[in-house]
Structures are given as C-alpha cells and as structure tokens.
Amino acid sequence: METEKRLHLLDSFDARGSDGASYKVMAYEHLQRVDLLTAGLDQWEPTGLTEYRLTSGERIDLGKNGALRVVGTGVELRAA
C-alpha cells in the first residue's frame, strides 16, 4: 500500500527576482498520513521535507547558501 502524502502551507512571502520582477513564494511542508487503528481518525505528520514554489506553480530550489532559484530559469530570488 502506498503512503498518502499532501502539502501543508507553512508560509508565504514576497520576493524580488534577479530579473527585477516581483514574485510570491509559498513554503510547504510535506505531510504523510498516519494509519490509526482507532475510529478512522484522519491524522497527518510532517516528513521533514519543505518545498518552495511560486504562486504560479514553478518549483524553487534552495541552495546551500540559502539562495532561492526558480527551477529552469536561473532567476535568483531575495525576500522583499
């Protein structure tokens, strides 16, 4: 049986791109469903993974130095 997963919005913030444009960045934590044997309760727990995306859906990579880059474009973002 495959583990059910979902994203939970942690935070959002405005950012300025190296291209001069303004962006909205969304930070999500990955959750996985916990199977409980009691009364069919729906419980989720964090997996320890965080994912960043623009509101338009493009993925953001977080570099070792904390730099945020839009995947596929090379645009670097800084919190505004």
mmCIF file of the N, C-alpha and C atoms, coordinates in Angstrom:
data_MODEL
# 
_entry.id   MODEL 
# 
loop_
_atom_site.group_PDB 
_atom_site.id 
_atom_site.type_symbol 
_atom_site.label_atom_id 
_atom_site.label_alt_id 
_atom_site.label_comp_id 
_atom_site.label_asym_id 
_atom_site.label_entity_id 
_atom_site.label_seq_id 
_atom_site.pdbx_PDB_ins_code 
_atom_site.Cartn_x 
_atom_site.Cartn_y 
_atom_site.Cartn_z 
_atom_site.occupancy 
_atom_site.B_iso_or_equiv 
_atom_site.pdbx_formal_charge 
_atom_site.auth_seq_id 
_atom_site.auth_comp_id 
_atom_site.auth_asym_id 
_atom_site.auth_atom_id 
_atom_site.pdbx_PDB_model_num 
ATOM 1   N N  . MET A 1 1  ? 0.828   -1.181 0.000   1.00 0.00 ? 1  MET A N  1 
ATOM 2   C CA . MET A 1 1  ? 0.000   0.000  0.000   1.00 0.00 ? 1  MET A CA 1 
ATOM 3   C C  . MET A 1 1  ? 0.879   1.254  0.000   1.00 0.00 ? 1  MET A C  1 
ATOM 4   N N  . GLU A 1 2  ? 0.570   2.201  -0.884  1.00 0.00 ? 2  GLU A N  1 
ATOM 5   C CA . GLU A 1 2  ? 1.347   3.427  -0.998  1.00 0.00 ? 2  GLU A CA 1 
ATOM 6   C C  . GLU A 1 2  ? 0.932   4.420  0.083   1.00 0.00 ? 2  GLU A C  1 
ATOM 7   N N  . THR A 1 3  ? 1.906   5.132  0.644   1.00 0.00 ? 3  THR A N  1 
ATOM 8   C CA . THR A 1 3  ? 1.640   6.118  1.676   1.00 0.00 ? 3  THR A CA 1 
ATOM 9   C C  . THR A 1 3  ? 0.988   7.347  1.056   1.00 0.00 ? 3  THR A C  1 
ATOM 10  N N  . GLU A 1 4  ? -0.073  7.832  1.671   1.00 0.00 ? 4  GLU A N  1 
ATOM 11  C CA . GLU A 1 4  ? -0.720  9.059  1.214   1.00 0.00 ? 4  GLU A CA 1 
ATOM 12  C C  . GLU A 1 4  ? 0.096   10.251 1.677   1.00 0.00 ? 4  GLU A C  1 
ATOM 13  N N  . LYS A 1 5  ? 0.242   11.229 0.771   1.00 0.00 ? 5  LYS A N  1 
ATOM 14  C CA . LYS A 1 5  ? 1.013   12.431 1.097   1.00 0.00 ? 5  LYS A CA 1 
ATOM 15  C C  . LYS A 1 5  ? 0.218   13.653 0.686   1.00 0.00 ? 5  LYS A C  1 
ATOM 16  N N  . ARG A 1 6  ? 0.523   14.775 1.349   1.00 0.00 ? 6  ARG A N  1 
ATOM 17  C CA . ARG A 1 6  ? -0.056  16.053 0.955   1.00 0.00 ? 6  ARG A CA 1 
ATOM 18  C C  . ARG A 1 6  ? 0.849   17.173 1.421   1.00 0.00 ? 6  ARG A C  1 
ATOM 19  N N  . LEU A 1 7  ? 0.571   18.371 0.914   1.00 0.00 ? 7  LEU A N  1 
ATOM 20  C CA . LEU A 1 7  ? 1.348   19.548 1.271   1.00 0.00 ? 7  LEU A CA 1 
ATOM 21  C C  . LEU A 1 7  ? 0.544   20.423 2.219   1.00 0.00 ? 7  LEU A C  1 
ATOM 22  N N  . HIS A 1 8  ? 1.253   21.051 3.157   1.00 0.00 ? 8  HIS A N  1 
ATOM 23  C CA . HIS A 1 8  ? 0.637   21.966 4.110   1.00 0.00 ? 8  HIS A CA 1 
ATOM 24  C C  . HIS A 1 8  ? 1.370   23.303 3.997   1.00 0.00 ? 8  HIS A C  1 
ATOM 25  N N  . LEU A 1 9  ? 0.620   24.383 3.741   1.00 0.00 ? 9  LEU A N  1 
ATOM 26  C CA . LEU A 1 9  ? 1.227   25.708 3.608   1.00 0.00 ? 9  LEU A CA 1 
ATOM 27  C C  . LEU A 1 9  ? 1.793   26.165 4.951   1.00 0.00 ? 9  LEU A C  1 
ATOM 28  N N  . LEU A 1 10 ? 3.085   26.463 4.957   1.00 0.00 ? 10 LEU A N  1 
ATOM 29  C CA . LEU A 1 10 ? 3.742   26.950 6.168   1.00 0.00 ? 10 LEU A CA 1 
ATOM 30  C C  . LEU A 1 10 ? 3.810   28.470 6.196   1.00 0.00 ? 10 LEU A C  1 
ATOM 31  N N  . ASP A 1 11 ? 4.152   29.048 5.034   1.00 0.00 ? 11 ASP A N  1 
ATOM 32  C CA . ASP A 1 11 ? 4.437   30.479 4.982   1.00 0.00 ? 11 ASP A CA 1 
ATOM 33  C C  . ASP A 1 11 ? 4.376   30.945 3.536   1.00 0.00 ? 11 ASP A C  1 
ATOM 34  N N  . SER A 1 12 ? 4.237   32.227 3.358   1.00 0.00 ? 12 SER A N  1 
ATOM 35  C CA . SER A 1 12 ? 4.371   32.833 2.035   1.00 0.00 ? 12 SER A CA 1 
ATOM 36  C C  . SER A 1 12 ? 5.050   34.185 2.223   1.00 0.00 ? 12 SER A C  1 
ATOM 37  N N  . PHE A 1 13 ? 5.803   34.590 1.226   1.00 0.00 ? 13 PHE A N  1 
ATOM 38  C CA . PHE A 1 13 ? 6.484   35.875 1.313   1.00 0.00 ? 13 PHE A CA 1 
ATOM 39  C C  . PHE A 1 13 ? 6.734   36.430 -0.074  1.00 0.00 ? 13 PHE A C  1 
ATOM 40  N N  . ASP A 1 14 ? 6.862   37.751 -0.137  1.00 0.00 ? 14 ASP A N  1 
ATOM 41  C CA . ASP A 1 14 ? 7.174   38.428 -1.387  1.00 0.00 ? 14 ASP A CA 1 
ATOM 42  C C  . ASP A 1 14 ? 8.680   38.386 -1.610  1.00 0.00 ? 14 ASP A C  1 
ATOM 43  N N  . ALA A 1 15 ? 9.062   38.291 -2.873  1.00 0.00 ? 15 ALA A N  1 
ATOM 44  C CA . ALA A 1 15 ? 10.484  38.251 -3.226  1.00 0.00 ? 15 ALA A CA 1 
ATOM 45  C C  . ALA A 1 15 ? 10.713  39.075 -4.478  1.00 0.00 ? 15 ALA A C  1 
ATOM 46  N N  . ARG A 1 16 ? 11.938  39.537 -4.624  1.00 0.00 ? 16 ARG A N  1 
ATOM 47  C CA . ARG A 1 16 ? 12.358  40.270 -5.819  1.00 0.00 ? 16 ARG A CA 1 
ATOM 48  C C  . ARG A 1 16 ? 13.320  39.360 -6.566  1.00 0.00 ? 16 ARG A C  1 
ATOM 49  N N  . GLY A 1 17 ? 13.097  39.220 -7.880  1.00 0.00 ? 17 GLY A N  1 
ATOM 50  C CA . GLY A 1 17 ? 13.948  38.373 -8.706  1.00 0.00 ? 17 GLY A CA 1 
ATOM 51  C C  . GLY A 1 17 ? 15.133  39.121 -9.270  1.00 0.00 ? 17 GLY A C  1 
ATOM 52  N N  . SER A 1 18 ? 16.178  38.381 -9.624  1.00 0.00 ? 18 SER A N  1 
ATOM 53  C CA . SER A 1 18 ? 17.353  38.992 -10.254 1.00 0.00 ? 18 SER A CA 1 
ATOM 54  C C  . SER A 1 18 ? 16.988  39.591 -11.610 1.00 0.00 ? 18 SER A C  1 
ATOM 55  N N  . ASP A 1 19 ? 15.799  39.272 -12.121 1.00 0.00 ? 19 ASP A N  1 
ATOM 56  C CA . ASP A 1 19 ? 15.297  39.846 -13.366 1.00 0.00 ? 19 ASP A CA 1 
ATOM 57  C C  . ASP A 1 19 ? 14.514  41.130 -13.125 1.00 0.00 ? 19 ASP A C  1 
ATOM 58  N N  . GLY A 1 20 ? 14.413  41.567 -11.847 1.00 0.00 ? 20 GLY A N  1 
ATOM 59  C CA . GLY A 1 20 ? 13.713  42.799 -11.496 1.00 0.00 ? 20 GLY A CA 1 
ATOM 60  C C  . GLY A 1 20 ? 12.227  42.620 -11.227 1.00 0.00 ? 20 GLY A C  1 
ATOM 61  N N  . ALA A 1 21 ? 11.699  41.448 -11.473 1.00 0.00 ? 21 ALA A N  1 
ATOM 62  C CA . ALA A 1 21 ? 10.267  41.191 -11.267 1.00 0.00 ? 21 ALA A CA 1 
ATOM 63  C C  . ALA A 1 21 ? 9.970   40.855 -9.803  1.00 0.00 ? 21 ALA A C  1 
ATOM 64  N N  . SER A 1 22 ? 8.709   41.045 -9.416  1.00 0.00 ? 22 SER A N  1 
ATOM 65  C CA . SER A 1 22 ? 8.235   40.685 -8.077  1.00 0.00 ? 22 SER A CA 1 
ATOM 66  C C  . SER A 1 22 ? 7.581   39.315 -8.138  1.00 0.00 ? 22 SER A C  1 
ATOM 67  N N  . TYR A 1 23 ? 7.797   38.525 -7.098  1.00 0.00 ? 23 TYR A N  1 
ATOM 68  C CA . TYR A 1 23 ? 7.266   37.166 -7.026  1.00 0.00 ? 23 TYR A CA 1 
ATOM 69  C C  . TYR A 1 23 ? 6.668   36.916 -5.654  1.00 0.00 ? 23 TYR A C  1 
ATOM 70  N N  . LYS A 1 24 ? 5.775   35.951 -5.566  1.00 0.00 ? 24 LYS A N  1 
ATOM 71  C CA . LYS A 1 24 ? 5.228   35.474 -4.292  1.00 0.00 ? 24 LYS A CA 1 
ATOM 72  C C  . LYS A 1 24 ? 5.699   34.034 -4.135  1.00 0.00 ? 24 LYS A C  1 
ATOM 73  N N  . VAL A 1 25 ? 6.415   33.754 -3.048  1.00 0.00 ? 25 VAL A N  1 
ATOM 74  C CA . VAL A 1 25 ? 6.958   32.422 -2.775  1.00 0.00 ? 25 VAL A CA 1 
ATOM 75  C C  . VAL A 1 25 ? 6.116   31.770 -1.685  1.00 0.00 ? 25 VAL A C  1 
ATOM 76  N N  . MET A 1 26 ? 5.777   30.499 -1.907  1.00 0.00 ? 26 MET A N  1 
ATOM 77  C CA . MET A 1 26 ? 4.999   29.723 -0.951  1.00 0.00 ? 26 MET A CA 1 
ATOM 78  C C  . MET A 1 26 ? 5.892   28.595 -0.412  1.00 0.00 ? 26 MET A C  1 
ATOM 79  N N  . ALA A 1 27 ? 5.915   28.434 0.908   1.00 0.00 ? 27 ALA A N  1 
ATOM 80  C CA . ALA A 1 27 ? 6.689   27.359 1.536   1.00 0.00 ? 27 ALA A CA 1 
ATOM 81  C C  . ALA A 1 27 ? 5.708   26.312 2.064   1.00 0.00 ? 27 ALA A C  1 
ATOM 82  N N  . TYR A 1 28 ? 5.921   25.061 1.663   1.00 0.00 ? 28 TYR A N  1 
ATOM 83  C CA . TYR A 1 28 ? 5.052   23.958 2.061   1.00 0.00 ? 28 TYR A CA 1 
ATOM 84  C C  . TYR A 1 28 ? 5.865   22.890 2.785   1.00 0.00 ? 28 TYR A C  1 
ATOM 85  N N  . GLU A 1 29 ? 5.251   22.243 3.769   1.00 0.00 ? 29 GLU A N  1 
ATOM 86  C CA . GLU A 1 29 ? 5.861   21.071 4.369   1.00 0.00 ? 29 GLU A CA 1 
ATOM 87  C C  . GLU A 1 29 ? 5.133   19.843 3.836   1.00 0.00 ? 29 GLU A C  1 
ATOM 88  N N  . HIS A 1 30 ? 5.877   18.772 3.639   1.00 0.00 ? 30 HIS A N  1 
ATOM 89  C CA . HIS A 1 30 ? 5.297   17.509 3.196   1.00 0.00 ? 30 HIS A CA 1 
ATOM 90  C C  . HIS A 1 30 ? 4.752   16.779 4.410   1.00 0.00 ? 30 HIS A C  1 
ATOM 91  N N  . LEU A 1 31 ? 3.524   16.288 4.291   1.00 0.00 ? 31 LEU A N  1 
ATOM 92  C CA . LEU A 1 31 ? 2.887   15.500 5.343   1.00 0.00 ? 31 LEU A CA 1 
ATOM 93  C C  . LEU A 1 31 ? 2.575   14.113 4.808   1.00 0.00 ? 31 LEU A C  1 
ATOM 94  N N  . GLN A 1 32 ? 2.589   13.133 5.686   1.00 0.00 ? 32 GLN A N  1 
ATOM 95  C CA . GLN A 1 32 ? 2.153   11.785 5.298   1.00 0.00 ? 32 GLN A CA 1 
ATOM 96  C C  . GLN A 1 32 ? 1.086   11.316 6.271   1.00 0.00 ? 32 GLN A C  1 
ATOM 97  N N  . ARG A 1 33 ? 0.167   10.556 5.739   1.00 0.00 ? 33 ARG A N  1 
ATOM 98  C CA . ARG A 1 33 ? -0.952  10.063 6.549   1.00 0.00 ? 33 ARG A CA 1 
ATOM 99  C C  . ARG A 1 33 ? -0.459  9.000  7.525   1.00 0.00 ? 33 ARG A C  1 
ATOM 100 N N  . VAL A 1 34 ? -0.953  9.083  8.756   1.00 0.00 ? 34 VAL A N  1 
ATOM 101 C CA . VAL A 1 34 ? -0.630  8.115  9.793   1.00 0.00 ? 34 VAL A CA 1 
ATOM 102 C C  . VAL A 1 34 ? -1.833  7.190  9.919   1.00 0.00 ? 34 VAL A C  1 
ATOM 103 N N  . ASP A 1 35 ? -1.599  5.911  9.731   1.00 0.00 ? 35 ASP A N  1 
ATOM 104 C CA . ASP A 1 35 ? -2.678  4.936  9.869   1.00 0.00 ? 35 ASP A CA 1 
ATOM 105 C C  . ASP A 1 35 ? -2.945  4.680  11.342  1.00 0.00 ? 35 ASP A C  1 
ATOM 106 N N  . LEU A 1 36 ? -4.152  4.989  11.743  1.00 0.00 ? 36 LEU A N  1 
ATOM 107 C CA . LEU A 1 36 ? -4.555  4.755  13.128  1.00 0.00 ? 36 LEU A CA 1 
ATOM 108 C C  . LEU A 1 36 ? -5.609  3.659  13.156  1.00 0.00 ? 36 LEU A C  1 
ATOM 109 N N  . LEU A 1 37 ? -5.528  2.838  14.128  1.00 0.00 ? 37 LEU A N  1 
ATOM 110 C CA . LEU A 1 37 ? -6.469  1.734  14.247  1.00 0.00 ? 37 LEU A CA 1 
ATOM 111 C C  . LEU A 1 37 ? -7.703  2.120  15.049  1.00 0.00 ? 37 LEU A C  1 
ATOM 112 N N  . THR A 1 38 ? -7.795  3.393  15.396  1.00 0.00 ? 38 THR A N  1 
ATOM 113 C CA . THR A 1 38 ? -8.901  3.825  16.250  1.00 0.00 ? 38 THR A CA 1 
ATOM 114 C C  . THR A 1 38 ? -9.868  4.732  15.511  1.00 0.00 ? 38 THR A C  1 
ATOM 115 N N  . ALA A 1 39 ? -11.070 4.326  15.391  1.00 0.00 ? 39 ALA A N  1 
ATOM 116 C CA . ALA A 1 39 ? -12.197 5.146  14.930  1.00 0.00 ? 39 ALA A CA 1 
ATOM 117 C C  . ALA A 1 39 ? -11.968 5.882  13.612  1.00 0.00 ? 39 ALA A C  1 
ATOM 118 N N  . GLY A 1 40 ? -11.047 5.428  12.771  1.00 0.00 ? 40 GLY A N  1 
ATOM 119 C CA . GLY A 1 40 ? -10.838 6.039  11.463  1.00 0.00 ? 40 GLY A CA 1 
ATOM 120 C C  . GLY A 1 40 ? -10.405 7.491  11.502  1.00 0.00 ? 40 GLY A C  1 
ATOM 121 N N  . LEU A 1 41 ? -9.675  7.884  12.523  1.00 0.00 ? 41 LEU A N  1 
ATOM 122 C CA . LEU A 1 41 ? -9.209  9.265  12.616  1.00 0.00 ? 41 LEU A CA 1 
ATOM 123 C C  . LEU A 1 41 ? -8.270  9.591  11.460  1.00 0.00 ? 41 LEU A C  1 
ATOM 124 N N  . ASP A 1 42 ? -8.383  10.803 10.963  1.00 0.00 ? 42 ASP A N  1 
ATOM 125 C CA . ASP A 1 42 ? -7.543  11.276 9.871   1.00 0.00 ? 42 ASP A CA 1 
ATOM 126 C C  . ASP A 1 42 ? -6.401  12.088 10.468  1.00 0.00 ? 42 ASP A C  1 
ATOM 127 N N  . GLN A 1 43 ? -5.202  11.518 10.537  1.00 0.00 ? 43 GLN A N  1 
ATOM 128 C CA . GLN A 1 43 ? -4.073  12.195 11.156  1.00 0.00 ? 43 GLN A CA 1 
ATOM 129 C C  . GLN A 1 43 ? -2.899  12.222 10.197  1.00 0.00 ? 43 GLN A C  1 
ATOM 130 N N  . TRP A 1 44 ? -2.209  13.362 10.180  1.00 0.00 ? 44 TRP A N  1 
ATOM 131 C CA . TRP A 1 44 ? -1.060  13.566 9.295   1.00 0.00 ? 44 TRP A CA 1 
ATOM 132 C C  . TRP A 1 44 ? 0.133   14.016 10.120  1.00 0.00 ? 44 TRP A C  1 
ATOM 133 N N  . GLU A 1 45 ? 1.331   13.610 9.699   1.00 0.00 ? 45 GLU A N  1 
ATOM 134 C CA . GLU A 1 45 ? 2.540   14.039 10.406  1.00 0.00 ? 45 GLU A CA 1 
ATOM 135 C C  . GLU A 1 45 ? 3.571   14.539 9.392   1.00 0.00 ? 45 GLU A C  1 
ATOM 136 N N  . PRO A 1 46 ? 4.413   15.501 9.816   1.00 0.00 ? 46 PRO A N  1 
ATOM 137 C CA . PRO A 1 46 ? 5.438   16.043 8.929   1.00 0.00 ? 46 PRO A CA 1 
ATOM 138 C C  . PRO A 1 46 ? 6.483   14.991 8.580   1.00 0.00 ? 46 PRO A C  1 
ATOM 139 N N  . THR A 1 47 ? 7.017   15.063 7.359   1.00 0.00 ? 47 THR A N  1 
ATOM 140 C CA . THR A 1 47 ? 8.070   14.150 6.919   1.00 0.00 ? 47 THR A CA 1 
ATOM 141 C C  . THR A 1 47 ? 9.456   14.757 7.089   1.00 0.00 ? 47 THR A C  1 
ATOM 142 N N  . GLY A 1 48 ? 9.507   16.061 7.385   1.00 0.00 ? 48 GLY A N  1 
ATOM 143 C CA . GLY A 1 48 ? 10.792  16.748 7.498   1.00 0.00 ? 48 GLY A CA 1 
ATOM 144 C C  . GLY A 1 48 ? 11.224  17.419 6.210   1.00 0.00 ? 48 GLY A C  1 
ATOM 145 N N  . LEU A 1 49 ? 10.439  17.282 5.146   1.00 0.00 ? 49 LEU A N  1 
ATOM 146 C CA . LEU A 1 49 ? 10.759  17.912 3.868   1.00 0.00 ? 49 LEU A CA 1 
ATOM 147 C C  . LEU A 1 49 ? 9.967   19.202 3.698   1.00 0.00 ? 49 LEU A C  1 
ATOM 148 N N  . THR A 1 50 ? 10.630  20.237 3.180   1.00 0.00 ? 50 THR A N  1 
ATOM 149 C CA . THR A 1 50 ? 9.986   21.505 2.870   1.00 0.00 ? 50 THR A CA 1 
ATOM 150 C C  . THR A 1 50 ? 10.174  21.772 1.391   1.00 0.00 ? 50 THR A C  1 
ATOM 151 N N  . GLU A 1 51 ? 9.156   22.316 0.772   1.00 0.00 ? 51 GLU A N  1 
ATOM 152 C CA . GLU A 1 51 ? 9.168   22.594 -0.663  1.00 0.00 ? 51 GLU A CA 1 
ATOM 153 C C  . GLU A 1 51 ? 8.772   24.047 -0.875  1.00 0.00 ? 51 GLU A C  1 
ATOM 154 N N  . TYR A 1 52 ? 9.454   24.709 -1.816  1.00 0.00 ? 52 TYR A N  1 
ATOM 155 C CA . TYR A 1 52 ? 9.142   26.090 -2.149  1.00 0.00 ? 52 TYR A CA 1 
ATOM 156 C C  . TYR A 1 52 ? 8.636   26.152 -3.582  1.00 0.00 ? 52 TYR A C  1 
ATOM 157 N N  . ARG A 1 53 ? 7.582   26.952 -3.791  1.00 0.00 ? 53 ARG A N  1 
ATOM 158 C CA . ARG A 1 53 ? 7.008   27.151 -5.127  1.00 0.00 ? 53 ARG A CA 1 
ATOM 159 C C  . ARG A 1 53 ? 6.543   28.592 -5.262  1.00 0.00 ? 53 ARG A C  1 
ATOM 160 N N  . LEU A 1 54 ? 6.513   29.060 -6.507  1.00 0.00 ? 54 LEU A N  1 
ATOM 161 C CA . LEU A 1 54 ? 5.873   30.336 -6.782  1.00 0.00 ? 54 LEU A CA 1 
ATOM 162 C C  . LEU A 1 54 ? 4.373   30.116 -6.808  1.00 0.00 ? 54 LEU A C  1 
ATOM 163 N N  . THR A 1 55 ? 3.594   31.160 -6.655  1.00 0.00 ? 55 THR A N  1 
ATOM 164 C CA . THR A 1 55 ? 2.138   31.017 -6.721  1.00 0.00 ? 55 THR A CA 1 
ATOM 165 C C  . THR A 1 55 ? 1.707   30.483 -8.080  1.00 0.00 ? 55 THR A C  1 
ATOM 166 N N  . SER A 1 56 ? 2.523   30.686 -9.108  1.00 0.00 ? 56 SER A N  1 
ATOM 167 C CA . SER A 1 56 ? 2.226   30.181 -10.448 1.00 0.00 ? 56 SER A CA 1 
ATOM 168 C C  . SER A 1 56 ? 2.558   28.693 -10.585 1.00 0.00 ? 56 SER A C  1 
ATOM 169 N N  . GLY A 1 57 ? 3.186   28.090 -9.548  1.00 0.00 ? 57 GLY A N  1 
ATOM 170 C CA . GLY A 1 57 ? 3.446   26.658 -9.537  1.00 0.00 ? 57 GLY A CA 1 
ATOM 171 C C  . GLY A 1 57 ? 4.883   26.249 -9.819  1.00 0.00 ? 57 GLY A C  1 
ATOM 172 N N  . GLU A 1 58 ? 5.710   27.154 -10.334 1.00 0.00 ? 58 GLU A N  1 
ATOM 173 C CA . GLU A 1 58 ? 7.102   26.785 -10.618 1.00 0.00 ? 58 GLU A CA 1 
ATOM 174 C C  . GLU A 1 58 ? 7.836   26.452 -9.323  1.00 0.00 ? 58 GLU A C  1 
ATOM 175 N N  . ARG A 1 59 ? 8.668   25.418 -9.409  1.00 0.00 ? 59 ARG A N  1 
ATOM 176 C CA . ARG A 1 59 ? 9.457   24.992 -8.247  1.00 0.00 ? 59 ARG A CA 1 
ATOM 177 C C  . ARG A 1 59 ? 10.604  25.959 -7.995  1.00 0.00 ? 59 ARG A C  1 
ATOM 178 N N  . ILE A 1 60 ? 10.970  26.059 -6.719  1.00 0.00 ? 60 ILE A N  1 
ATOM 179 C CA . ILE A 1 60 ? 12.093  26.875 -6.275  1.00 0.00 ? 60 ILE A CA 1 
ATOM 180 C C  . ILE A 1 60 ? 13.097  25.952 -5.611  1.00 0.00 ? 60 ILE A C  1 
ATOM 181 N N  . ASP A 1 61 ? 14.362  26.059 -6.025  1.00 0.00 ? 61 ASP A N  1 
ATOM 182 C CA . ASP A 1 61 ? 15.432  25.313 -5.364  1.00 0.00 ? 61 ASP A CA 1 
ATOM 183 C C  . ASP A 1 61 ? 16.067  26.194 -4.304  1.00 0.00 ? 61 ASP A C  1 
ATOM 184 N N  . LEU A 1 62 ? 16.344  25.600 -3.156  1.00 0.00 ? 62 LEU A N  1 
ATOM 185 C CA . LEU A 1 62 ? 17.025  26.292 -2.069  1.00 0.00 ? 62 LEU A CA 1 
ATOM 186 C C  . LEU A 1 62 ? 18.468  25.840 -2.073  1.00 0.00 ? 62 LEU A C  1 
ATOM 187 N N  . GLY A 1 63 ? 19.391  26.777 -2.332  1.00 0.00 ? 63 GLY A N  1 
ATOM 188 C CA . GLY A 1 63 ? 20.807  26.460 -2.372  1.00 0.00 ? 63 GLY A CA 1 
ATOM 189 C C  . GLY A 1 63 ? 21.397  26.330 -0.982  1.00 0.00 ? 63 GLY A C  1 
ATOM 190 N N  . LYS A 1 64 ? 22.604  25.772 -0.909  1.00 0.00 ? 64 LYS A N  1 
ATOM 191 C CA . LYS A 1 64 ? 23.283  25.578 0.378   1.00 0.00 ? 64 LYS A CA 1 
ATOM 192 C C  . LYS A 1 64 ? 23.496  26.892 1.115   1.00 0.00 ? 64 LYS A C  1 
ATOM 193 N N  . ASN A 1 65 ? 23.672  27.985 0.365   1.00 0.00 ? 65 ASN A N  1 
ATOM 194 C CA . ASN A 1 65 ? 23.904  29.289 0.982   1.00 0.00 ? 65 ASN A CA 1 
ATOM 195 C C  . ASN A 1 65 ? 22.595  30.024 1.261   1.00 0.00 ? 65 ASN A C  1 
ATOM 196 N N  . GLY A 1 66 ? 21.462  29.335 1.072   1.00 0.00 ? 66 GLY A N  1 
ATOM 197 C CA . GLY A 1 66 ? 20.155  29.930 1.330   1.00 0.00 ? 66 GLY A CA 1 
ATOM 198 C C  . GLY A 1 66 ? 19.554  30.652 0.143   1.00 0.00 ? 66 GLY A C  1 
ATOM 199 N N  . ALA A 1 67 ? 20.271  30.657 -0.988  1.00 0.00 ? 67 ALA A N  1 
ATOM 200 C CA . ALA A 1 67 ? 19.765  31.324 -2.188  1.00 0.00 ? 67 ALA A CA 1 
ATOM 201 C C  . ALA A 1 67 ? 18.581  30.554 -2.757  1.00 0.00 ? 67 ALA A C  1 
ATOM 202 N N  . LEU A 1 68 ? 17.564  31.282 -3.177  1.00 0.00 ? 68 LEU A N  1 
ATOM 203 C CA . LEU A 1 68 ? 16.387  30.696 -3.810  1.00 0.00 ? 68 LEU A CA 1 
ATOM 204 C C  . LEU A 1 68 ? 16.480  30.936 -5.310  1.00 0.00 ? 68 LEU A C  1 
ATOM 205 N N  . ARG A 1 69 ? 16.318  29.866 -6.112  1.00 0.00 ? 69 ARG A N  1 
ATOM 206 C CA . ARG A 1 69 ? 16.379  29.984 -7.569  1.00 0.00 ? 69 ARG A CA 1 
ATOM 207 C C  . ARG A 1 69 ? 15.163  29.315 -8.187  1.00 0.00 ? 69 ARG A C  1 
ATOM 208 N N  . VAL A 1 70 ? 14.565  29.990 -9.176  1.00 0.00 ? 70 VAL A N  1 
ATOM 209 C CA . VAL A 1 70 ? 13.430  29.427 -9.897  1.00 0.00 ? 70 VAL A CA 1 
ATOM 210 C C  . VAL A 1 70 ? 13.973  28.361 -10.829 1.00 0.00 ? 70 VAL A C  1 
ATOM 211 N N  . VAL A 1 71 ? 13.503  27.122 -10.670 1.00 0.00 ? 71 VAL A N  1 
ATOM 212 C CA . VAL A 1 71 ? 13.979  25.992 -11.478 1.00 0.00 ? 71 VAL A CA 1 
ATOM 213 C C  . VAL A 1 71 ? 13.685  26.254 -12.958 1.00 0.00 ? 71 VAL A C  1 
ATOM 214 N N  . GLY A 1 72 ? 14.699  26.017 -13.780 1.00 0.00 ? 72 GLY A N  1 
ATOM 215 C CA . GLY A 1 72 ? 14.539  26.140 -15.216 1.00 0.00 ? 72 GLY A CA 1 
ATOM 216 C C  . GLY A 1 72 ? 14.760  27.537 -15.777 1.00 0.00 ? 72 GLY A C  1 
ATOM 217 N N  . THR A 1 73 ? 14.857  28.533 -14.890 1.00 0.00 ? 73 THR A N  1 
ATOM 218 C CA . THR A 1 73 ? 15.055  29.900 -15.383 1.00 0.00 ? 73 THR A CA 1 
ATOM 219 C C  . THR A 1 73 ? 16.366  30.517 -14.919 1.00 0.00 ? 73 THR A C  1 
ATOM 220 N N  . GLY A 1 74 ? 16.876  30.048 -13.767 1.00 0.00 ? 74 GLY A N  1 
ATOM 221 C CA . GLY A 1 74 ? 18.094  30.632 -13.210 1.00 0.00 ? 74 GLY A CA 1 
ATOM 222 C C  . GLY A 1 74 ? 17.861  31.930 -12.477 1.00 0.00 ? 74 GLY A C  1 
ATOM 223 N N  . VAL A 1 75 ? 16.603  32.395 -12.393 1.00 0.00 ? 75 VAL A N  1 
ATOM 224 C CA . VAL A 1 75 ? 16.311  33.635 -11.677 1.00 0.00 ? 75 VAL A CA 1 
ATOM 225 C C  . VAL A 1 75 ? 16.509  33.412 -10.192 1.00 0.00 ? 75 VAL A C  1 
ATOM 226 N N  . GLU A 1 76 ? 17.339  34.255 -9.582  1.00 0.00 ? 76 GLU A N  1 
ATOM 227 C CA . GLU A 1 76 ? 17.571  34.180 -8.138  1.00 0.00 ? 76 GLU A CA 1 
ATOM 228 C C  . GLU A 1 76 ? 16.618  35.123 -7.432  1.00 0.00 ? 76 GLU A C  1 
ATOM 229 N N  . LEU A 1 77 ? 16.079  34.657 -6.305  1.00 0.00 ? 77 LEU A N  1 
ATOM 230 C CA . LEU A 1 77 ? 15.105  35.446 -5.550  1.00 0.00 ? 77 LEU A CA 1 
ATOM 231 C C  . LEU A 1 77 ? 15.668  35.871 -4.212  1.00 0.00 ? 77 LEU A C  1 
ATOM 232 N N  . ARG A 1 78 ? 15.255  37.063 -3.793  1.00 0.00 ? 78 ARG A N  1 
ATOM 233 C CA . ARG A 1 78 ? 15.585  37.574 -2.456  1.00 0.00 ? 78 ARG A CA 1 
ATOM 234 C C  . ARG A 1 78 ? 14.301  38.067 -1.818  1.00 0.00 ? 78 ARG A C  1 
ATOM 235 N N  . ALA A 1 79 ? 14.130  37.744 -0.546  1.00 0.00 ? 79 ALA A N  1 
ATOM 236 C CA . ALA A 1 79 ? 12.921  38.196 0.170   1.00 0.00 ? 79 ALA A CA 1 
ATOM 237 C C  . ALA A 1 79 ? 12.859  39.717 0.138   1.00 0.00 ? 79 ALA A C  1 
ATOM 238 N N  . ALA A 1 80 ? 11.668  40.224 -0.130  1.00 0.00 ? 80 ALA A N  1 
ATOM 239 C CA . ALA A 1 80 ? 11.480  41.688 -0.233  1.00 0.00 ? 80 ALA A CA 1 
ATOM 240 C C  . ALA A 1 80 ? 11.223  42.295 1.122   1.00 0.00 ? 80 ALA A C  1 
# 
